[in-house]
Amino acid sequence: MRETGTVDRRQSVLTLTESGRRALERDMAERDAWLAEALGALGDTERGVLAPAATVMERLGTIDVPVRTG
């Protein structure tokens, strides 16, 4: 379901139906299975490189950078 935002009317607020929620959960499970299989195909060194990379990616998620428009 789509509703107009109450604070900013340019926004659309989406609410999943039960069917949509199940589809999302199914999709996420498929992606998790793919990632687990892909990680299993990597060597020890490659997996070792991913650990510090994951730390950097998590750090990026916490940085507050203003979004530029135009």
N, C-alpha and C positions, 0 to 999 in steps of 0.2 A: 504494500500500500504506500502511496506517495502523498505527503502533505506538505504544504508550504510552511517554511520555518516561521516561528513566532517572533524571533528577535530580528532576523534578516529575511525579508520576504523573497529574496533572490535564492535562498536555500530551498532544497527539497529534503525532507526527512523521510527516509524509507523505513518501513516496518515489514519484516518478513512474515509471510504466511507460514503455516505449519509445513506445507509442501515445499516452500522455498527454503525453510530451515533444514529440512531433511536433505534437499538437493545440495545445499551448502556443506552440510556435514559429510555427505558422500564424496563430494569433490575434495574436501580437505583430507579425508582419509586416503583417497587415491593419490593425492600429492605427497602425503606423508609416506606412503608405501613406496612411491617412486624415489623420494629422497633417501630413504633407508637403503634401498637397493643400490642407488647411485653411490652413496657413501661407502657401501660395502665393496664396491668395485675399485675404490681408491687404495693406494698403497699407504703404508704407515707414515711415510714422509709427507705425502699429500694431505692426509688427515691431520698431521701435526701442524702443517701450515694453516689449516682452517681454524684452529683454536685461537691464535692471536687475531686472525682476521675477524672472527666472530666478536671478539672483545671490542675491536675498533668499530664494527657495525653497530653494536649495542650502544657504544659511546655516541656515535652519530645520531642515534635516535633520541638522545637526551639534550642535544644542543638546540637552543632556541635561536633560530635565524629568521629574521623578518622576511616575508615573501614579497618579492618585487613584482609590481604590476606595471605593464606598459613598458 
